Amino acid sequence: MKNGESISASVSLPRFIVFGALKSMVKRLRMCGVDCAYNGGLSLPNTILAAISDERILLTTVPVADTFRLKVVLISESHPDSQFKHILKLFPSILEGEALSTCLVCNYRLENYQIGTSPADIPPSVLDRQLPLRRCPKCARIYWDGSHTERMRQLIKNLIESH
Ligand SMILES: [Zn+2]
């Protein structure tokens, strides 16, 4: 996961849909640039239907039968670090994803953003350092390579080293 590089064609990232108390996994996976759908209002049967029609792997805290059309990963760990480690072990290609490529809120791919194309609330420290900016085409949030991406890299590094 190197910032500023695009995902190479040889890397095939898994795509997920999440059901149950796994909100922190949604955020972490999106931080890694992984396509992860989540709708807290969706029932389990509707989540399963969405997983099948959209060809997503179902991450769930509730046991669901695997079928030939539905791939299920049951998460039984309770700590977010353990949950994430479980997912990384099964899908190591997640680490090849591009950080800062996906909106943490909407799951949309971020676009490059130039200051001046529309008003934005960006801290002066970010402007001063002339960090590359990205913008969500849906909710218009602006992202940059800041403290939380650094925390994320550190977290992943720690998890890998503790294997
Ligand atoms: Zn967004």
Residues whose N, C-alpha, C, O or C-beta is under 5 A from the ligand:
A	BS01	ZN	C103 V105 C106 C136 K138 C139 A140
